């Protein structure tokens, strides 16, 4: 009987350790995927647009033909909205596409952009060129 109780207690300890490890791995994967997917999405938008205008630190506008895609930071994460190219650009509203993430964009040199996304404790960065 004592051997059975010892086996049961050891089994519960191993299962609890496994659950904790799985939870950390799952959170790490979610943060990594969120940041890398967001960077890929934004860099593809920049590459596909005809021109890019950086906002005042809160986002960017990517123009193509008669539309502009506004990608910006909001309280809920990274948001996006589409407007006519002739409309006034404002960095508010839009639909959150990457929750709990923060977008940082810098123009390294004319036409070369550094796109970074911070999600949780992870930061993912990529460089991309626009068509300009």
C-alpha positions as CSV (number, residue, x, y, z in Angstrom):
1,X,0.0,0.0,0.0
2,X,2.8,2.4,0.9
3,X,4.5,1.6,-2.4
4,X,1.3,2.4,-4.3
5,X,1.0,5.8,-2.5
6,X,4.6,6.6,-3.2
7,X,4.0,5.8,-6.9
8,X,0.9,8.0,-7.0
9,X,2.6,11.0,-5.4
10,X,5.6,10.7,-7.7
11,X,3.3,10.5,-10.7
12,X,1.4,13.6,-9.7
13,X,4.7,15.5,-9.2
14,X,5.9,14.5,-12.7
15,X,2.6,15.5,-14.3
16,X,2.6,18.9,-12.5
17,X,6.2,19.5,-13.7
18,X,5.2,18.6,-17.3
19,X,2.2,20.9,-17.2
20,X,4.4,23.8,-16.1
21,X,6.9,23.1,-18.8
22,X,4.2,22.8,-21.5
23,X,2.7,26.1,-20.4
24,X,6.0,27.9,-20.7
25,X,6.7,26.4,-24.1
26,X,3.2,27.3,-25.3
27,X,3.5,30.9,-24.2
28,X,7.0,31.2,-25.8
29,X,5.7,29.8,-29.1
30,X,2.7,32.1,-29.1
31,X,4.9,35.2,-28.5
32,X,7.4,34.2,-31.1
33,X,4.7,33.3,-33.7
34,X,2.8,36.6,-33.1
35,X,5.9,38.8,-33.5
36,X,7.3,37.0,-36.5
37,X,4.0,36.9,-38.3
38,X,3.4,40.6,-37.6
39,X,6.9,41.5,-39.0
40,X,6.2,39.4,-42.1
41,X,2.8,41.0,-42.6
42,X,4.1,44.5,-42.3
43,X,7.2,43.9,-44.5
44,X,5.1,42.4,-47.2
45,X,2.8,45.4,-47.1
46,X,5.8,47.7,-47.4
47,X,7.2,45.7,-50.3
48,X,3.9,45.6,-52.1
49,X,3.1,49.3,-51.8
50,X,4.0,52.1,-54.2
51,X,5.1,54.5,-51.4
52,X,5.5,54.5,-47.7
53,X,5.0,57.4,-45.2
54,X,6.0,57.0,-41.6
55,X,3.7,58.5,-39.0
56,X,4.7,60.4,-35.9
57,X,5.9,57.3,-34.2
58,X,2.5,55.6,-34.0
59,X,2.5,53.8,-37.4
60,X,2.9,54.1,-41.1
61,X,0.8,54.5,-44.3
62,X,1.4,52.3,-47.3
63,X,0.0,53.7,-50.5
64,X,-0.9,51.6,-53.6
65,X,-2.9,52.9,-56.5
66,X,-6.0,54.6,-55.0
67,X,-5.9,53.2,-51.5
68,X,-3.7,53.6,-48.4
69,X,-3.2,50.9,-45.7
70,X,-2.7,52.5,-42.3
71,X,-0.9,50.2,-39.8
72,X,-0.6,51.6,-36.3
73,X,-0.1,50.9,-32.6
74,X,-3.3,50.9,-30.5
75,X,-4.0,50.0,-26.9
76,X,-5.0,46.5,-28.0
77,X,-2.0,45.8,-30.2
78,X,-1.2,46.4,-33.8
79,X,-4.2,47.6,-35.9
80,X,-4.9,48.2,-39.6
81,X,-7.4,50.2,-41.6
82,X,-7.7,51.0,-45.3
83,X,-8.7,54.4,-46.6
84,X,-8.7,56.2,-49.9
85,X,-5.3,57.6,-50.9
86,X,-6.7,61.1,-51.1
87,X,-8.2,61.0,-47.5
88,X,-6.5,62.5,-44.4
89,X,-4.3,60.0,-42.6
90,X,-5.1,59.5,-38.9
91,X,-3.6,56.9,-36.6
92,X,-6.7,55.9,-34.7
93,X,-9.4,53.3,-35.1
94,X,-8.9,50.3,-37.3
95,X,-9.1,46.6,-36.6
96,X,-6.6,44.9,-34.3
97,X,-4.8,42.3,-36.3
98,X,-2.0,41.4,-33.8
99,X,-3.2,41.7,-30.2
100,X,-0.7,42.4,-27.4
101,X,2.0,43.5,-29.8
102,X,3.9,46.8,-30.4
103,X,5.2,48.0,-33.7
104,X,8.4,50.0,-34.1
105,X,9.4,51.2,-37.6
106,X,12.5,53.2,-38.5
107,X,13.8,54.3,-41.9
108,X,17.4,53.3,-41.9
109,X,18.1,55.0,-45.2
110,X,15.9,56.2,-48.0
111,X,13.6,53.2,-49.0
112,X,15.1,50.8,-46.4
113,X,12.9,50.2,-43.3
114,X,13.6,48.4,-40.0
115,X,10.4,46.7,-38.8
116,X,10.4,45.5,-35.2
117,X,7.5,43.9,-33.3
118,X,7.6,43.4,-29.5
119,X,5.3,40.7,-28.2
120,X,5.6,39.7,-24.6
121,X,9.3,39.4,-23.9
122,X,10.2,38.7,-27.5
123,X,11.3,41.2,-30.2
124,X,11.5,40.2,-33.8
125,X,13.1,42.6,-36.4
126,X,13.5,42.5,-40.1
127,X,14.8,44.9,-42.8
128,X,12.9,45.5,-46.0
129,X,13.0,47.8,-49.0
130,X,10.1,49.6,-50.6
131,X,9.5,50.1,-54.3
132,X,10.2,53.8,-54.1
